[in-house]
Amino acid sequence: MIVTVLMCLLSVSCLWLPANGNTAMTVSFAFIFGFSSGSNIGLTPVCVGQTCKTENYGRYYATAYTVVSFGCLTGIPIGGSILTRNGGEYWGLITWTSCCYFGGLVFFIAARVLRVGWNPFKID
């Protein structure tokens, strides 16, 4: 998950933000972001399963997506407000997306460190 979230962060920050209508950069962004964000969605249940016993999986999974629901409920109004304040320009939304991915990356790294320590090659 850390690698795929990092790929999302880098694709948004390094490809989408400077694209400014460049078709090649936009297509490259769409390809890389689609691959990495799809992996994020598919790996979430697996990562949640690594943090608990089998009999507690439903509770952990429901809790994880309860937290996600707040982002889903507030994301559209926040995005609309940012877009309005920037006069229809998308750079504010792209920057906000980058900040959110950076925050997610920090939390995934923190969860990994709390679970297995600082060793990046250890598998638990």
N, CA, C and O atoms as a printed pandas DataFrame, in Angstrom:
     atom_number atom_name residue_name chain_id  residue_number  x_coord  y_coord  z_coord
0              1         N          MET        A               1    0.816   -1.193    0.000
1              2        CA          MET        A               1    0.000    0.000    0.000
2              3         C          MET        A               1    0.862    1.261    0.000
3              4         O          MET        A               1    0.524    2.255   -0.644
4              5         N          ILE        A               2    1.961    1.212    0.717
5              6        CA          ILE        A               2    2.823    2.394    0.763
6              7         C          ILE        A               2    3.315    2.739   -0.641
7              8         O          ILE        A               2    3.346    3.910   -1.020
8              9         N          VAL        A               3    3.691    1.738   -1.399
9             10        CA          VAL        A               3    4.204    1.969   -2.757
10            11         C          VAL        A               3    3.104    2.521   -3.659
11            12         O          VAL        A               3    3.346    3.454   -4.424
12            13         N          THR        A               4    1.907    1.960   -3.581
13            14        CA          THR        A               4    0.837    2.424   -4.467
14            15         C          THR        A               4    0.342    3.818   -4.085
15            16         O          THR        A               4    0.014    4.615   -4.964
16            17         N          VAL        A               5    0.285    4.121   -2.792
17            18        CA          VAL        A               5   -0.097    5.478   -2.379
18            19         C          VAL        A               5    0.980    6.473   -2.817
19            20         O          VAL        A               5    0.665    7.581   -3.252
20            21         N          LEU        A               6    2.236    6.081   -2.703
21            22        CA          LEU        A               6    3.326    6.940   -3.173
22            23         C          LEU        A               6    3.223    7.164   -4.684
23            24         O          LEU        A               6    3.457    8.273   -5.164
24            25         N          MET        A               7    2.873    6.115   -5.433
25            26        CA          MET        A               7    2.689    6.265   -6.882
26            27         C          MET        A               7    1.554    7.240   -7.188
27            28         O          MET        A               7    1.667    8.061   -8.099
28            29         N          CYS        A               8    0.464    7.153   -6.431
29            30        CA          CYS        A               8   -0.644    8.100   -6.618
30            31         C          CYS        A               8   -0.187    9.524   -6.335
31            32         O          CYS        A               8   -0.463   10.442   -7.107
32            33         N          LEU        A               9    0.515    9.697   -5.222
33            34        CA          LEU        A               9    1.006   11.026   -4.847
34            35         C          LEU        A               9    1.922   11.598   -5.927
35            36         O          LEU        A               9    1.773   12.753   -6.325
36            37         N          LEU        A              10    2.856   10.797   -6.393
37            38        CA          LEU        A              10    3.794   11.274   -7.408
38            39         C          LEU        A              10    3.111   11.549   -8.744
39            40         O          LEU        A              10    3.448   12.519   -9.423
40            41         N          SER        A              11    2.155   10.703   -9.126
41            42        CA          SER        A              11    1.475   10.935  -10.403
42            43         C          SER        A              11    0.638   12.211  -10.354
43            44         O          SER        A              11    0.600   12.967  -11.324
44            45         N          VAL        A              12   -0.031   12.450   -9.225
45            46        CA          VAL        A              12   -0.826   13.672   -9.101
46            47         C          VAL        A              12    0.078   14.900   -9.080
47            48         O          VAL        A              12   -0.180   15.883   -9.776
48            49         N          SER        A              13    1.134   14.837   -8.280
49            50        CA          SER        A              13    2.011   16.004   -8.099
50            51         C          SER        A              13    2.924   16.269   -9.292
51            52         O          SER        A              13    3.161   17.422   -9.653
52            53         N          CYS        A              14    3.432   15.208   -9.897
53            54        CA          CYS        A              14    4.450   15.375  -10.943
54            55         C          CYS        A              14    3.912   15.284  -12.366
55            56         O          CYS        A              14    4.588   15.708  -13.303
56            57         N          LEU        A              15    2.718   14.743  -12.547
57            58        CA          LEU        A              15    2.169   14.631  -13.902
58            59         C          LEU        A              15    0.916   15.479  -14.099
59            60         O          LEU        A              15    0.817   16.226  -15.073
60            61         N          TRP        A              16   -0.042   15.365  -13.175
61            62        CA          TRP        A              16   -1.309   16.063  -13.367
62            63         C          TRP        A              16   -1.167   17.566  -13.129
63            64         O          TRP        A              16   -1.659   18.369  -13.922
64            65         N          LEU        A              17   -0.499   17.948  -12.044
65            66        CA          LEU        A              17   -0.369   19.375  -11.718
66            67         C          LEU        A              17    0.330   20.166  -12.829
67            68         O          LEU        A              17   -0.174   21.217  -13.223
68            69         N          PRO        A              18    1.468   19.700  -13.346
69            70        CA          PRO        A              18    2.123   20.490  -14.396
70            71         C          PRO        A              18    1.587   20.224  -15.809
71            72         O          PRO        A              18    2.043   20.865  -16.755
72            73         N          ALA        A              19    0.638   19.301  -15.979
73            74        CA          ALA        A              19    0.168   18.935  -17.319
74            75         C          ALA        A              19   -0.407   20.133  -18.067
75            76         O          ALA        A              19   -0.044   20.366  -19.220
76            77         N          ASN        A              20   -1.292   20.893  -17.437
77            78        CA          ASN        A              20   -1.835   22.127  -18.008
78            79         C          ASN        A              20   -2.301   21.958  -19.456
79            80         O          ASN        A              20   -1.990   22.779  -20.318
80            81         N          GLY        A              21   -3.043   20.892  -19.708
81            82        CA          GLY        A              21   -3.580   20.658  -21.035
82            83         C          GLY        A              21   -2.716   19.814  -21.949
83            84         O          GLY        A              21   -3.142   19.502  -23.061
84            85         N          ASN        A              22   -1.527   19.433  -21.531
85            86        CA          ASN        A              22   -0.645   18.589  -22.330
86            87         C          ASN        A              22   -1.236   17.181  -22.388
87            88         O          ASN        A              22   -1.357   16.511  -21.363
88            89         N          THR        A              23   -1.599   16.740  -23.581
89            90        CA          THR        A              23   -2.274   15.455  -23.745
90            91         C          THR        A              23   -1.406   14.281  -23.313
91            92         O          THR        A              23   -1.900   13.365  -22.656
92            93         N          ALA        A              24   -0.144   14.289  -23.662
93            94        CA          ALA        A              24    0.742   13.168  -23.311
94            95         C          ALA        A              24    0.879   13.026  -21.793
95            96         O          ALA        A              24    0.843   11.914  -21.267
96            97         N          MET        A              25    1.036   14.143  -21.098
97            98        CA          MET        A              25    1.159   14.078  -19.639
98            99         C          MET        A              25   -0.153   13.649  -18.993
99           100         O          MET        A              25   -0.149   12.910  -18.008
100          101         N          THR        A              26   -1.264   14.105  -19.539
101          102        CA          THR        A              26   -2.564   13.732  -18.989
102          103         C          THR        A              26   -2.823   12.244  -19.175
103          104         O          THR        A              26   -3.333   11.590  -18.266
104          105         N          VAL        A              27   -2.479   11.704  -20.333
105          106        CA          VAL        A              27   -2.647   10.267  -20.574
106          107         C          VAL        A              27   -1.707    9.465  -19.684
107          108         O          VAL        A              27   -2.102    8.435  -19.137
108          109         N          SER        A              28   -0.480    9.921  -19.535
109          110        CA          SER        A              28    0.464    9.248  -18.632
110          111         C          SER        A              28   -0.061    9.259  -17.205
111          112         O          SER        A              28    0.011    8.250  -16.504
112          113         N          PHE        A              29   -0.588   10.401  -16.776
113          114        CA          PHE        A              29   -1.179   10.495  -15.439
114          115         C          PHE        A              29   -2.329    9.510  -15.293
115          116         O          PHE        A              29   -2.401    8.780  -14.305
116          117         N          ALA        A              30   -3.222    9.487  -16.266
117          118        CA          ALA        A              30   -4.388    8.605  -16.180
118          119         C          ALA        A              30   -3.970    7.143  -16.083
119          120         O          ALA        A              30   -4.567    6.379  -15.324
120          121         N          PHE        A              31   -2.967    6.752  -16.833
121          122        CA          PHE        A              31   -2.500    5.369  -16.803
122          123         C          PHE        A              31   -1.890    5.020  -15.451
123          124         O          PHE        A              31   -2.277    4.030  -14.830
124          125         N          ILE        A              32   -0.945    5.824  -14.997
125          126        CA          ILE        A              32   -0.248    5.531  -13.730
126          127         C          ILE        A              32   -1.196    5.653  -12.549
127          128         O          ILE        A              32   -1.191    4.799  -11.663
128          129         N          PHE        A              33   -2.007    6.700  -12.522
129          130        CA          PHE        A              33   -2.937    6.886  -11.414
130          131         C          PHE        A              33   -3.996    5.787  -11.397
131          132         O          PHE        A              33   -4.355    5.287  -10.331
132          133         N          GLY        A              34   -4.491    5.415  -12.557
133          134        CA          GLY        A              34   -5.487    4.346  -12.621
134          135         C          GLY        A              34   -4.947    3.031  -12.106
135          136         O          GLY        A              34   -5.631    2.316  -11.374
136          137         N          PHE        A              35   -3.731    2.709  -12.481
137          138        CA          PHE        A              35   -3.100    1.480  -12.004
138          139         C          PHE        A              35   -2.911    1.510  -10.496
139          140         O          PHE        A              35   -3.265    0.558   -9.800
140          141         N          SER        A              36   -2.357    2.593   -9.998
141          142        CA          SER        A              36   -2.030    2.637   -8.568
142          143         C          SER        A              36   -3.259    2.831   -7.694
143          144         O          SER        A              36   -3.336    2.228   -6.624
144          145         N          SER        A              37   -4.215    3.641   -8.103
145          146        CA          SER        A              37   -5.399    3.832   -7.265
146          147         C          SER        A              37   -6.280    2.587   -7.277
147          148         O          SER        A              37   -6.932    2.285   -6.278
148          149         N          GLY        A              38   -6.306    1.872   -8.377
149          150        CA          GLY        A              38   -7.036    0.601   -8.411
150          151         C          GLY        A              38   -6.427   -0.417   -7.470
151          152         O          GLY        A              38   -7.141   -1.190   -6.830
152          153         N          SER        A              39   -5.114   -0.415   -7.388
153          154        CA          SER        A              39   -4.436   -1.299   -6.440
154          155         C          SER        A              39   -4.770   -0.919   -5.009
155          156         O          SER        A              39   -4.915   -1.793   -4.153
156          157         N          ASN        A              40   -4.893    0.377   -4.737
157          158        CA          ASN        A              40   -5.262    0.818   -3.388
158          159         C          ASN        A              40   -6.617    0.256   -2.985
159          160         O          ASN        A              40   -6.786   -0.221   -1.862
160          161         N          ILE        A              41   -7.563    0.309   -3.878
161          162        CA          ILE        A              41   -8.900   -0.183   -3.571
162          163         C          ILE        A              41   -8.875   -1.694   -3.356
163          164         O          ILE        A              41   -9.537   -2.203   -2.451
164          165         N          GLY        A              42   -8.122   -2.405   -4.175
165          166        CA          GLY        A              42   -8.057   -3.858   -4.049
166          167         C          GLY        A              42   -7.263   -4.354   -2.857
167          168         O          GLY        A              42   -7.552   -5.427   -2.327
168          169         N          LEU        A              43   -6.266   -3.594   -2.424
169          170        CA          LEU        A              43   -5.415   -4.026   -1.314
170          171         C          LEU        A              43   -5.954   -3.652    0.063
171          172         O          LEU        A              43   -5.489   -4.191    1.068
172          173         N          THR        A              44   -6.909   -2.755    0.129
173          174        CA          THR        A              44   -7.426   -2.312    1.425
174          175         C          THR        A              44   -7.959   -3.464    2.272
175          176         O          THR        A              44   -7.586   -3.556    3.442
176          177         N          PRO        A              45   -8.812   -4.347    1.748
177          178        CA          PRO        A              45   -9.292   -5.452    2.588
178          179         C          PRO        A              45   -8.168   -6.366    3.072
179          180         O          PRO        A              45   -8.227   -6.890    4.185
180          181         N          VAL        A              46   -7.158   -6.556    2.248
181          182        CA          VAL        A              46   -6.026   -7.403    2.631
182          183         C          VAL        A              46   -5.245   -6.758    3.770
183          184         O          VAL        A              46   -4.873   -7.428    4.733
184          185         N          CYS        A              47   -5.002   -5.466    3.657
185          186        CA          CYS        A              47   -4.261   -4.761    4.716
186          187         C          CYS        A              47   -5.046   -4.736    6.019
187          188         O          CYS        A              47   -4.465   -4.885    7.093
188          189         N          VAL        A              48   -6.348   -4.550    5.937
189          190        CA          VAL        A              48   -7.173   -4.590    7.149
190          191         C          VAL        A              48   -7.102   -5.980    7.769
191          192         O          VAL        A              48   -7.031   -6.112    8.991
192          193         N          GLY        A              49   -7.119   -7.007    6.942
193          194        CA          GLY        A              49   -7.033   -8.377    7.441
194          195         C          GLY        A              49   -5.724   -8.691    8.137
195          196         O          GLY        A              49   -5.675   -9.575    8.992
196          197         N          GLN        A              50   -4.666   -7.985    7.786
197          198        CA          GLN        A              50   -3.371   -8.205    8.431
198          199         C          GLN        A              50   -3.304   -7.620    9.835
199          200         O          GLN        A              50   -2.389   -7.940   10.594
200          201         N          THR        A              51   -4.248   -6.776   10.187
201          202        CA          THR        A              51   -4.197   -6.103   11.486
202          203         C          THR        A              51   -5.055   -6.764   12.552
203          204         O          THR        A              51   -5.070   -6.301   13.693
204          205         N          CYS        A              52   -5.771   -7.832   12.215
205          206        CA          CYS        A              52   -6.685   -8.414   13.199
206          207         C          CYS        A              52   -6.801   -9.923   13.014
207          208         O          CYS        A              52   -6.329  -10.491   12.029
208          209         N          LYS        A              53   -7.439  -10.545   13.985
209          210        CA          LYS        A              53   -7.752  -11.969   13.884
210          211         C          LYS        A              53   -8.962  -12.141   12.975
211          212         O          LYS        A              53   -9.730  -11.203   12.762
212          213         N          THR        A              54   -9.124  -13.338   12.447
213          214        CA          THR        A              54  -10.200  -13.604   11.502
214          215         C          THR        A              54  -11.572  -13.291   12.087
215          216         O          THR        A              54  -12.427  -12.731   11.400
216          217         N          GLU        A              55  -11.788  -13.647   13.343
217          218        CA          GLU        A              55  -13.109  -13.425   13.946
218          219         C          GLU        A              55  -13.425  -11.940   14.158
219          220         O          GLU        A              55  -14.585  -11.588   14.372
220          221         N          ASN        A              56  -12.429  -11.075   14.103
221          222        CA          ASN        A              56  -12.650   -9.635   14.271
222          223         C          ASN        A              56  -12.630   -8.868   12.950
223          224         O          ASN        A              56  -12.759   -7.644   12.946
224          225         N          TYR        A              57  -12.470   -9.571   11.836
225          226        CA          TYR        A              57  -12.288   -8.912   10.547
226          227         C          TYR        A              57  -13.462   -7.997   10.189
227          228         O          TYR        A              57  -13.248   -6.867    9.751
228          229         N          GLY        A              58  -14.672   -8.459   10.365
229          230        CA          GLY        A              58  -15.846   -7.658   10.004
230          231         C          GLY        A              58  -15.891   -6.338   10.748
231          232         O          GLY        A              58  -16.210   -5.299   10.170
232          233         N          ARG        A              59  -15.574   -6.383   12.022
233          234        CA          ARG        A              59  -15.584   -5.164   12.833
234          235         C          ARG        A              59  -14.495   -4.190   12.362
235          236         O          ARG        A              59  -14.744   -2.990   12.241
236          237         N          TYR        A              60  -13.298   -4.702   12.100
237          238        CA          TYR        A              60  -12.197   -3.846   11.642
238          239         C          TYR        A              60  -12.496   -3.254   10.261
239          240         O          TYR        A              60  -12.245   -2.076   10.009
240          241         N          TYR        A              61  -13.033   -4.089    9.381
241          242        CA          TYR        A              61  -13.335   -3.640    8.022
242          243         C          TYR        A              61  -14.422   -2.567    8.043
243          244         O          TYR        A              61  -14.321   -1.556    7.348
244          245         N          ALA        A              62  -15.462   -2.796    8.845
245          246        CA          ALA        A              62  -16.541   -1.811    8.962
246          247         C          ALA        A              62  -16.029   -0.503    9.558
247          248         O          ALA        A              62  -16.428    0.578    9.126
248          249         N          THR        A              63  -15.160   -0.601   10.535
249          250        CA          THR        A              63  -14.597    0.605   11.142
250          251         C          THR        A              63  -13.760    1.379   10.134
251          252         O          THR        A              63  -13.842    2.605   10.063
252          253         N          ALA        A              64  -12.959    0.667    9.359
253          254        CA          ALA        A              64  -12.124    1.331    8.352
254          255         C          ALA        A              64  -12.988    2.092    7.349
255          256         O          ALA        A              64  -12.689    3.239    7.019
256          257         N          TYR        A              65  -14.046    1.466    6.868
257          258        CA          TYR        A              65  -14.879    2.136    5.883
258          259         C          TYR        A              65  -15.826    3.155    6.493
259          260         O          TYR        A              65  -16.338    4.017    5.778
260          261         N          THR        A              66  -16.072    3.082    7.788
261          262        CA          THR        A              66  -16.798    4.161    8.457
262          263         C          THR        A              66  -15.953    5.426    8.440
263          264         O          THR        A              66  -16.465    6.519    8.197
264          265         N          VAL        A              67  -14.668    5.276    8.695
265          266        CA          VAL        A              67  -13.754    6.423    8.628
266          267         C          VAL        A              67  -13.694    6.956    7.194
267          268         O          VAL        A              67  -13.703    8.169    6.981
268          269         N          VAL        A              68  -13.634    6.060    6.218
269          270        CA          VAL        A              68  -13.588    6.464    4.807
270          271         C          VAL        A              68  -14.853    7.235    4.421
271          272         O          VAL        A              68  -14.794    8.163    3.614
272          273         N          SER        A              69  -15.990    6.854    4.993
273          274        CA          SER        A              69  -17.254    7.496    4.623
274          275         C          SER        A              69  -17.251    8.993    4.903
275          276         O          SER        A              69  -17.879    9.756    4.169
276          277         N          PHE        A              70  -16.557    9.427    5.950
277          278        CA          PHE        A              70  -16.503   10.861    6.235
278          279         C          PHE        A              70  -15.782   11.611    5.114
279          280         O          PHE        A              70  -16.180   12.717    4.747
280          281         N          GLY        A              71  -14.739   11.017    4.580
281          282        CA          GLY        A              71  -14.056   11.625    3.442
282          283         C          GLY        A              71  -14.942   11.668    2.208
283          284         O          GLY        A              71  -14.930   12.645    1.461
284          285         N          CYS        A              72  -15.711   10.603    1.998
285          286        CA          CYS        A              72  -16.613   10.563    0.845
286          287         C          CYS        A              72  -17.729   11.599    0.972
287          288         O          CYS        A              72  -18.109   12.237   -0.010
288          289         N          LEU        A              73  -18.247   11.761    2.183
289          290        CA          LEU        A              73  -19.341   12.710    2.393
290          291         C          LEU        A              73  -18.888   14.164    2.316
291          292         O          LEU        A              73  -19.650   15.027    1.881
292          293         N          THR        A              74  -17.678   14.435    2.726
293          294        CA          THR        A              74  -17.208   15.823    2.734
294          295         C          THR        A              74  -16.387   16.186    1.498
295          296         O          THR        A              74  -16.147   17.366    1.245
296          297         N          GLY        A              75  -15.959   15.202    0.738
297          298        CA          GLY        A              75  -15.080   15.455   -0.403
298          299         C          GLY        A              75  -15.694   16.312   -1.493
299          300         O          GLY        A              75  -15.035   17.215   -2.008
300          301         N          ILE        A              76  -16.936   16.050   -1.854
301          302        CA          ILE        A              76  -17.591   16.809   -2.928
302          303         C          ILE        A              76  -17.784   18.278   -2.529
303          304         O          ILE        A              76  -17.432   19.163   -3.310
304          305         N          PRO        A              77  -18.330   18.567   -1.340
305          306        CA          PRO        A              77  -18.459   19.988   -0.973
306          307         C          PRO        A              77  -17.110   20.710   -0.851
307          308         O          PRO        A              77  -16.988   21.868   -1.250
308          309         N          ILE        A              78  -16.108   20.033   -0.305
309          310        CA          ILE        A              78  -14.784   20.654   -0.195
310          311         C          ILE        A              78  -14.217   20.919   -1.588
311          312         O          ILE        A              78  -13.690   21.999   -1.854
312          313         N          GLY        A              79  -14.329   19.930   -2.472
313          314        CA          GLY        A              79  -13.846   20.104   -3.842
314          315         C          GLY        A              79  -14.570   21.224   -4.568
315          316         O          GLY        A              79  -13.947   22.009   -5.282
316          317         N          GLY        A              80  -15.882   21.300   -4.388
317          318        CA          GLY        A              80  -16.648   22.377   -5.015
318          319         C          GLY        A              80  -16.238   23.746   -4.510
319          320         O          GLY        A              80  -16.145   24.701   -5.281
320          321         N          SER        A              81  -15.996   23.836   -3.220
321          322        CA          SER        A              81  -15.564   25.105   -2.633
322          323         C          SER        A              81  -14.187   25.522   -3.157
323          324         O          SER        A              81  -13.967   26.686   -3.491
324          325         N          ILE        A              82  -13.276   24.567   -3.223
325          326        CA          ILE        A              82  -11.932   24.869   -3.743
326          327         C          ILE        A              82  -12.015   25.300   -5.207
327          328         O          ILE        A              82  -11.360   26.259   -5.615
328          329         N          LEU        A              83  -12.814   24.594   -5.985
329          330        CA          LEU        A              83  -12.956   24.924   -7.406
330          331         C          LEU        A              83  -13.565   26.314   -7.587
331          332         O          LEU        A              83  -13.132   27.073   -8.454
332          333         N          THR        A              84  -14.564   26.645   -6.775
333          334        CA          THR        A              84  -15.194   27.961   -6.859
334          335         C          THR        A              84  -14.210   29.070   -6.499
335          336         O          THR        A              84  -14.144   30.095   -7.178
336          337         N          ARG        A              85  -13.453   28.860   -5.434
337          338        CA          ARG        A              85  -12.492   29.890   -4.989
338          339         C          ARG        A              85  -11.356   30.096   -5.992
339          340         O          ARG        A              85  -10.750   31.166   -6.029
340          341         N          ASN        A              86  -11.067   29.082   -6.800
341          342        CA          ASN        A              86   -9.999   29.209   -7.799
342          343         C          ASN        A              86  -10.537   29.595   -9.172
343          344         O          ASN        A              86   -9.815   29.512  -10.166
344          345         N          GLY        A              87  -11.779   30.011   -9.233
345          346        CA          GLY        A              87  -12.346   30.477  -10.494
346          347         C          GLY        A              87  -12.417   29.409  -11.564
347          348         O          GLY        A              87  -12.263   29.712  -12.747
348          349         N          GLY        A              88  -12.648   28.166  -11.177
349          350        CA          GLY        A              88  -12.760   27.079  -12.135
350          351         C          GLY        A              88  -11.448   26.429  -12.515
351          352         O          GLY        A              88  -11.441   25.473  -13.291
352          353         N          GLU        A              89  -10.349   26.914  -11.999
353          354        CA          GLU        A              89   -9.038   26.311  -12.254
354          355         C          GLU        A              89   -8.843   25.104  -11.338
355          356         O          GLU        A              89   -9.242   25.128  -10.174
356          357         N          TYR        A              90   -8.231   24.061  -11.867
357          358        CA          TYR        A              90   -8.103   22.808  -11.122
358          359         C          TYR        A              90   -6.849   22.694  -10.265
359          360         O          TYR        A              90   -6.701   21.704   -9.549
360          361         N          TRP        A              91   -5.949   23.656  -10.306
361          362        CA          TRP        A              91   -4.700   23.514   -9.560
362          363         C          TRP        A              91   -4.941   23.393   -8.059
363          364         O          TRP        A              91   -4.189   22.701   -7.372
364          365         N          GLY        A              92   -5.973   24.052   -7.538
365          366        CA          GLY        A              92   -6.281   23.944   -6.111
366          367         C          GLY        A              92   -6.738   22.542   -5.737
367          368         O          GLY        A              92   -6.345   22.007   -4.700
368          369         N          LEU        A              93   -7.572   21.950   -6.590
369          370        CA          LEU        A              93   -8.026   20.575   -6.345
370          371         C          LEU        A              93   -6.872   19.589   -6.438
371          372         O          LEU        A              93   -6.786   18.646   -5.650
372          373         N          ILE        A              94   -5.998   19.806   -7.388
373          374        CA          ILE        A              94   -4.845   18.919   -7.544
374          375         C          ILE        A              94   -3.934   19.031   -6.328
375          376         O          ILE        A              94   -3.419   18.025   -5.839
376          377         N          THR        A              95   -3.738   20.242   -5.845
377          378        CA          THR        A              95   -2.910   20.447   -4.653
378          379         C          THR        A              95   -3.556   19.802   -3.434
379          380         O          THR        A              95   -2.865   19.168   -2.636
380          381         N          TRP        A              96   -4.868   19.952   -3.277
381          382        CA          TRP        A              96   -5.588   19.330   -2.163
382          383         C          TRP        A              96   -5.476   17.804   -2.244
383          384         O          TRP        A              96   -5.279   17.137   -1.228
384          385         N          THR        A              97   -5.600   17.265   -3.438
385          386        CA          THR        A              97   -5.456   15.821   -3.628
386          387         C          THR        A              97   -4.059   15.364   -3.236
387          388         O          THR        A              97   -3.900   14.333   -2.583
388          389         N          SER        A              98   -3.053   16.122   -3.631
389          390        CA          SER        A              98   -1.672   15.790   -3.248
390          391         C          SER        A              98   -1.507   15.795   -1.736
391          392         O          SER        A              98   -0.868   14.905   -1.176
392          393         N          CYS        A              99   -2.076   16.784   -1.082
393          394        CA          CYS        A              99   -1.987   16.857    0.387
394          395         C          CYS        A              99   -2.677   15.665    1.042
395          396         O          CYS        A              99   -2.166   15.110    2.014
396          397         N          CYS        A             100   -3.824   15.274    0.523
397          398        CA          CYS        A             100   -4.544   14.118    1.074
398          399         C          CYS        A             100   -3.743   12.836    0.877
399          400         O          CYS        A             100   -3.664   12.013    1.790
400          401         N          TYR        A             101   -3.151   12.655   -0.293
401          402        CA          TYR        A             101   -2.321   11.468   -0.515
402          403         C          TYR        A             101   -1.086   11.483    0.371
403          404         O          TYR        A             101   -0.656   10.432    0.846
404          405         N          PHE        A             102   -0.510   12.651    0.599
405          406        CA          PHE        A             102    0.636   12.732    1.497
406          407         C          PHE        A             102    0.231   12.339    2.918
407          408         O          PHE        A             102    0.949   11.599    3.590
408          409         N          GLY        A             103   -0.909   12.832    3.367
409          410        CA          GLY        A             103   -1.405   12.446    4.690
410          411         C          GLY        A             103   -1.650   10.951    4.783
411          412         O          GLY        A             103   -1.299   10.322    5.781
412          413         N          GLY        A             104   -2.252   10.378    3.746
413          414        CA          GLY        A             104   -2.467    8.935    3.718
414          415         C          GLY        A             104   -1.165    8.162    3.754
415          416         O          GLY        A             104   -1.061    7.140    4.433
416          417         N          LEU        A             105   -0.175    8.645    3.028
417          418        CA          LEU        A             105    1.138    7.997    3.018
418          419         C          LEU        A             105    1.760    8.014    4.407
419          420         O          LEU        A             105    2.323    7.012    4.848
420          421         N          VAL        A             106    1.661    9.134    5.093
421          422        CA          VAL        A             106    2.202    9.233    6.456
422          423         C          VAL        A             106    1.523    8.224    7.374
423          424         O          VAL        A             106    2.193    7.560    8.165
424          425         N          PHE        A             107    0.207    8.101    7.279
425          426        CA          PHE        A             107   -0.510    7.159    8.137
426          427         C          PHE        A             107   -0.195    5.707    7.793
427          428         O          PHE        A             107   -0.100    4.874    8.695
428          429         N          PHE        A             108   -0.033    5.386    6.519
429          430        CA          PHE        A             108    0.341    4.017    6.160
430          431         C          PHE        A             108    1.741    3.677    6.654
431          432         O          PHE        A             108    1.984    2.565    7.123
432          433         N          ILE        A             109    2.654    4.627    6.551
433          434        CA          ILE        A             109    4.008    4.386    7.068
434          435         C          ILE        A             109    3.969    4.219    8.579
435          436         O          ILE        A             109    4.642    3.344    9.124
436          437         N          ALA        A             110    3.187    5.053    9.260
437          438        CA          ALA        A             110    3.071    4.937   10.719
438          439         C          ALA        A             110    2.483    3.585   11.113
439          440         O          ALA        A             110    2.952    2.958   12.062
440          441         N          ALA        A             111    1.462    3.134   10.392
441          442        CA          ALA        A             111    0.864    1.829   10.693
442          443         C          ALA        A             111    1.870    0.708   10.468
443          444         O          ALA        A             111    1.944   -0.234   11.257
444          445         N          ARG        A             112    2.627    0.810    9.413
445          446        CA          ARG        A             112    3.652   -0.210    9.125
446          447         C          ARG        A             112    4.716   -0.239   10.220
447          448         O          ARG        A             112    5.105   -1.312   10.681
448          449         N          VAL        A             113    5.183    0.927   10.632
449          450        CA          VAL        A             113    6.210    0.999   11.674
450          451         C          VAL        A             113    5.667    0.455   12.989
451          452         O          VAL        A             113    6.370   -0.267   13.695
452          453         N          LEU        A             114    4.437    0.789   13.323
453          454        CA          LEU        A             114    3.848    0.277   14.560
454          455         C          LEU        A             114    3.662   -1.237   14.517
455          456         O          LEU        A             114    3.745   -1.905   15.547
456          457         N          ARG        A             115    3.413   -1.771   13.339
457          458        CA          ARG        A             115    3.158   -3.211   13.201
458          459         C          ARG        A             115    4.444   -4.036   13.186
459          460         O          ARG        A             115    4.528   -5.047   13.883
460          461         N          VAL        A             116    5.453   -3.623   12.402
461          462        CA          VAL        A             116    6.659   -4.450   12.230
462          463         C          VAL        A             116    7.962   -3.730   12.551
463          464         O          VAL        A             116    9.027   -4.340   12.458
464          465         N          GLY        A             117    7.916   -2.470   12.921
465          466        CA          GLY        A             117    9.143   -1.743   13.224
466          467         C          GLY        A             117    9.692   -1.031   11.999
467          468         O          GLY        A             117    9.018   -0.924   10.975
468          469         N          TRP        A             118   10.922   -0.545   12.114
469          470        CA          TRP        A             118   11.531    0.266   11.071
470          471         C          TRP        A             118   12.104   -0.538    9.912
471          472         O          TRP        A             118   12.518    0.058    8.917
472          473         N          ASN        A             119   12.146   -1.841    9.993
473          474        CA          ASN        A             119   12.729   -2.661    8.936
474          475         C          ASN        A             119   11.799   -2.687    7.717
475          476         O          ASN        A             119   10.715   -3.264    7.799
476          477         N          PRO        A             120   12.191   -2.080    6.593
477          478        CA          PRO        A             120   11.302   -2.034    5.436
478          479         C          PRO        A             120   11.161   -3.376    4.716
479          480         O          PRO        A             120   10.275   -3.531    3.875
480          481         N          PHE        A             121   12.013   -4.338    5.028
481          482        CA          PHE        A             121   11.982   -5.620    4.333
482          483         C          PHE        A             121   11.300   -6.717    5.136
483          484         O          PHE        A             121   11.123   -7.828    4.635
484          485         N          LYS        A             122   10.917   -6.429    6.364
485          486        CA          LYS        A             122   10.281   -7.429    7.212
486          487         C          LYS        A             122    8.827   -7.602    6.801
487          488         O          LYS        A             122    8.108   -6.627    6.578
488          489         N          ILE        A             123    8.409   -8.853    6.704
489          490        CA          ILE        A             123    7.029   -9.175    6.363
490          491         C          ILE        A             123    6.407   -9.850    7.568
491          492         O          ILE        A             123    6.953  -10.811    8.110
492          493         N          ASP        A             124    5.255   -9.336    7.983
493          494        CA          ASP        A             124    4.587   -9.893    9.154
494          495         C          ASP        A             124    3.413  -10.738    8.733
495          496         O          ASP        A             124    2.719  -11.297    9.583
